[in-house]
Amino acid sequence: MRIGIIGGGAIGLLFASYLSKSNQVTLYCRTNEQVRLINKYGIYLKHHGTVDNFTIKAQPSDEISAEDLFIIAVKQYQLEQIERVFHHIPSQTPLIFIQNGVAHLKFIENLSHETIIVGVVEHGALKEKTNYVHHTGEGLTRLAIFRGNEQFVGPIIHKLNTIPFPFIFEKDYLEMVFGKLIVNAVINPLTAILKAKNGELMLNSHYLHLVHLVLDEVVKILDISDREKVFMRIKTICENTASNQSSMLKDILNHRQTEIDGIIGGLLNMAETKDLKVPVLQFLYHSIKGMER
């Protein structure tokens, strides 16, 4: 299968590496320098202490070729910057969006493409150099239909699946997206503000108190009935990734824009429509926005 991956960040590099094992992959990059490096040297993938090299074709993101499938791996706040790219992708070509948060769903609604799939990525990845990615944590990629026929998803998952990079199908895209949103909303901003690794949120009693304050507001907005189940999932993720820095903390430390608008910003919009007061989420949002400057 010919797969186009748009976005040369950590997740784009990770997907390009694994999917190139059994597919013809083209990585569409924002900078000509990344295109040059990948075409000359390939992508280096570090996993469990070993480093593999993958020969991958790279092209500028404004030079779209014919593909059987596109995976959109840019950050949520970058979608509008590449909006013109979608005009060059035929409407019958399936698209997979793998952004964090919920804000990208509004962007997707306005596209004319017949088959749109949303995904949730549970892998950990760190872009250490322009063409070098470290696979820091194994997980799943969950896919669900946003628009189109479910019959398209099965064959796509079959062609994407590779060890240790599995894909699974979920029936309800909103339930799937909300599940990841809750985790991101609790872990990302707190670790970024506190400059803490994921595991510290469970080990420090004061940080744990903040986790519960944030979670209380999130479950209220999303009308989640089983709060304890949600908390246990967050606890498990924090323990399994105890030594990891969240993506938002990495962004703050590297003076990059964060995904706070897509994560907490999306929740604040939902709270406003329901006339809910969420002062803790307001604090998180404005703290991160201030730290971005």
VOGU-3710 file (C-alpha; in Angstrom, 3 decimals, decimal comma):
1> mrigiiggga> 0,000/0,000/0,000  1,219/3,507/-0,831  1,067/5,543/2,375  1,702/9,265/2,631  2,559/10,548/6,105  2,257/14,306/6,551  4,438/15,627/9,363  8,063/14,895/10,211  7,834/15,141/13,996  8,416/12,288/16,430
11> igllfasyls> 5,171/10,472/15,598  5,553/10,996/11,844  9,080/9,557/11,928  7,909/6,658/14,104  5,008/5,760/11,806  7,136/6,118/8,667  9,772/3,755/10,052  7,480/0,924/11,104  5,015/1,176/8,228  7,823/1,122/5,644
21> ksnqvtlycr> 8,490/-2,513/6,572  5,562/-3,694/4,465  4,326/-0,575/2,664  5,616/2,056/0,258  5,894/5,126/2,484  6,459/8,769/1,571  7,061/11,237/4,400  5,936/14,791/3,632  8,041/17,288/5,588  7,791/21,006/6,297
31> tneqvrlink> 11,474/21,820/5,739  13,685/21,111/2,740  16,529/20,241/5,121  14,565/17,343/6,619  13,634/16,165/3,119  17,313/16,231/2,107  18,538/14,381/5,199  15,921/11,627/5,018  16,417/11,061/1,285  20,188/10,860/1,785
41> ygiylkhhgt> 20,489/8,990/5,088  17,029/7,527/5,801  15,386/7,497/9,236  17,156/6,121/12,303  14,886/4,385/14,821  16,130/3,590/18,313  14,200/0,902/20,184  15,264/-1,199/23,194  18,861/-0,029/22,854  19,276/-0,945/19,178
51> vdnftikaqp> 19,241/1,457/16,235  17,798/0,504/12,835  17,937/2,500/9,626  14,989/2,754/7,229  15,219/3,950/3,637  12,262/6,289/3,182  11,276/8,671/0,430  10,701/12,241/1,636  9,037/15,141/-0,157  8,066/18,715/0,758
61> sdeisaedlf> 4,544/18,852/2,188  3,391/21,102/-0,655  4,318/18,481/-3,284  1,631/15,847/-2,748  1,778/12,668/-4,844  -0,865/9,987/-5,424  -1,208/7,692/-2,390  -3,637/4,978/-1,274  -3,846/6,471/2,227  -2,692/9,589/4,047
71> iiavkqyqle> -1,824/9,740/7,750  -1,905/13,279/9,124  0,742/13,406/11,867  1,148/17,145/12,430  0,123/18,758/15,723  -3,445/20,028/16,053  -2,393/23,682/15,896  -0,548/23,021/12,603  -3,599/21,738/10,728  -4,714/25,154/9,499
81> qiervfhhip> -1,171/25,834/8,271  -1,400/22,837/5,910  -5,064/23,288/4,971  -4,190/23,881/1,311  -2,561/20,425/1,175  -5,967/18,739/1,427  -7,095/20,405/-1,806  -4,487/18,260/-3,604  -5,636/14,974/-2,054  -8,494/13,307/-4,000
91> sqtplifiqn> -11,738/13,118/-2,029  -11,853/9,312/-2,366  -8,446/8,862/-0,688  -8,852/7,843/2,986  -7,360/10,128/5,634  -6,243/9,187/9,163  -5,884/11,977/11,746  -3,850/11,204/14,885  -3,866/14,499/16,805  -4,272/14,890/20,556
101> gvahlkfien> -7,295/16,584/22,096  -10,625/17,311/20,412  -10,092/20,620/18,611  -9,041/18,870/15,389  -12,498/17,304/15,041  -13,962/20,670/14,056  -11,294/21,043/11,357  -12,023/17,552/10,029  -15,751/18,275/9,753  -15,083/20,856/7,052
111> lshetiivgv> -13,162/18,484/4,767  -14,913/16,954/1,769  -13,146/13,595/1,839  -15,387/10,530/1,818  -13,468/8,369/4,311  -11,973/9,986/7,405  -10,561/7,950/10,278  -9,434/9,316/13,624  -6,735/7,639/15,641  -5,348/7,636/19,155
121> vehgalkekt> -1,635/6,874/19,482  -0,473/5,271/22,719  3,213/4,972/21,798  5,913/7,138/23,291  8,346/8,753/20,860  11,111/11,325/21,070  12,600/13,073/18,048  16,273/13,324/18,987  17,525/14,646/15,631  15,988/15,701/12,320
131> nyvhhtgegl> 15,933/12,101/11,051  16,403/10,213/14,340  13,519/9,015/16,524  13,567/7,109/19,810  10,635/4,719/20,399  10,391/5,265/24,156  7,208/3,327/24,908  5,195/0,646/23,130  1,428/0,816/22,916  -1,461/0,624/20,486
141> trlaifrgne> -2,827/2,842/17,771  -6,611/2,838/18,007  -8,611/3,745/14,887  -12,299/4,619/14,503  -14,447/5,887/11,642  -15,256/9,593/11,757  -16,890/9,602/8,332  -17,396/6,851/5,782  -17,933/3,108/5,677  -16,544/0,794/8,353
151> qfvgpiihkl> -15,650/-1,769/5,678  -12,648/0,368/4,732  -11,068/0,143/8,178  -10,522/-3,630/8,363  -8,322/-3,885/5,242  -6,445/-0,732/6,247  -5,665/-2,097/9,724  -4,572/-5,414/8,197  -2,055/-3,636/5,959  -0,833/-1,319/8,719
161> ntipfpfife> -0,316/-3,931/11,439  3,269/-4,800/12,256  5,115/-5,967/15,380  5,655/-4,080/17,683  3,329/-1,515/16,127  -0,252/-2,860/16,327  -3,455/-1,150/15,195  -6,937/-1,980/16,494  -10,443/-0,875/15,520  -12,766/0,960/17,906
171> kdylemvfgk> -16,508/1,321/17,269  -17,086/4,752/18,819  -14,660/7,490/17,803  -15,877/9,938/20,457  -15,477/7,460/23,302  -12,006/6,630/22,002  -10,953/10,272/21,628  -12,401/11,236/25,016  -10,467/8,409/26,676  -7,162/9,817/25,424
181> livnavinpl> -8,319/13,386/26,077  -8,868/12,695/29,780  -5,372/11,264/30,159  -3,783/14,157/28,261  -5,799/16,771/30,152  -4,630/15,473/33,525  -1,021/14,479/32,847  0,250/16,962/30,253  -0,433/20,394/31,773  0,348/19,340/35,347
191> tailkaknge> 3,709/17,821/34,425  4,540/20,865/32,285  3,719/23,370/35,037  5,345/21,327/37,820  8,349/20,313/35,649  7,672/16,766/36,825  8,007/13,358/35,217  4,822/11,346/34,794  5,438/9,052/37,756  5,823/11,939/40,188
201> lmlnshylhl> 2,113/12,764/39,844  1,312/9,575/41,760  4,253/9,615/44,196  3,935/13,174/45,495  0,806/13,557/47,655  0,392/17,241/46,751  0,680/16,513/43,028  -1,810/13,656/43,438  -4,247/16,091/45,056  -3,958/18,274/41,942
211> vhlvldevvk> -4,592/15,232/39,734  -7,902/14,667/41,512  -8,891/18,344/41,229  -8,291/18,306/37,470  -10,010/14,955/37,024  -13,108/16,152/38,902  -13,642/18,946/36,383  -12,880/16,801/33,327  -15,347/14,036/34,251  -17,976/16,706/34,958
221> ildisdrekv> -17,569/18,182/31,463  -17,566/14,807/29,698  -20,319/13,386/31,934  -18,230/10,339/32,878  -20,022/8,032/35,314  -17,170/5,721/36,391  -14,629/8,186/37,770  -12,641/5,504/39,614  -12,071/3,537/36,406  -10,755/6,667/34,706
231> fmrikticen> -8,449/7,464/37,615  -7,037/3,929/37,635  -6,222/4,259/33,940  -4,372/7,519/34,596  -2,558/5,910/37,541  -1,496/2,941/35,408  -0,198/5,190/32,630  1,746/7,333/35,095  3,309/4,231/36,642  4,095/2,596/33,283
241> tasnqssmlk> 5,705/5,803/31,982  7,092/6,939/35,336  10,450/8,155/34,006  8,983/9,839/30,909  8,488/13,528/30,324  5,093/14,352/28,821  5,007/15,874/25,343  3,784/19,163/26,806  6,667/19,327/29,268  9,095/18,662/26,398
251> dilnhrqtei> 7,473/21,447/24,385  7,786/23,910/27,271  11,414/22,951/27,957  12,253/23,354/24,265  10,344/26,652/23,940  7,859/25,207/21,451  4,143/25,788/21,092  2,107/23,210/23,022  -1,170/21,437/22,268  -2,943/23,145/25,175
261> dgiiggllnm> -5,566/24,663/22,860  -6,560/21,270/21,489  -6,618/19,585/24,898  -7,655/21,991/27,674  -8,953/24,612/25,230  -11,321/22,043/23,759  -12,590/21,120/27,220  -13,114/24,779/28,135  -15,251/25,253/25,030  -17,348/22,248/26,008
271> aetkdlkvpv> -17,686/23,566/29,565  -18,880/26,923/28,262  -21,620/25,342/26,159  -22,796/23,463/29,275  -22,464/26,560/31,502  -20,049/24,748/33,827  -17,524/26,490/36,070  -14,070/24,901/35,768  -11,543/27,142/37,571  -8,807/24,501/37,762
281> lqflyhsikg> -8,841/23,949/33,995  -8,858/27,724/33,489  -5,747/27,920/35,673  -4,000/25,165/33,712  -4,873/26,738/30,371  -3,685/30,241/31,171  -0,579/28,977/32,977  0,565/27,025/29,930  -0,336/29,849/27,526  1,760/32,185/29,657
291> mer> 4,676/29,736/29,711  4,584/29,423/25,912  5,508/33,080/25,456
//
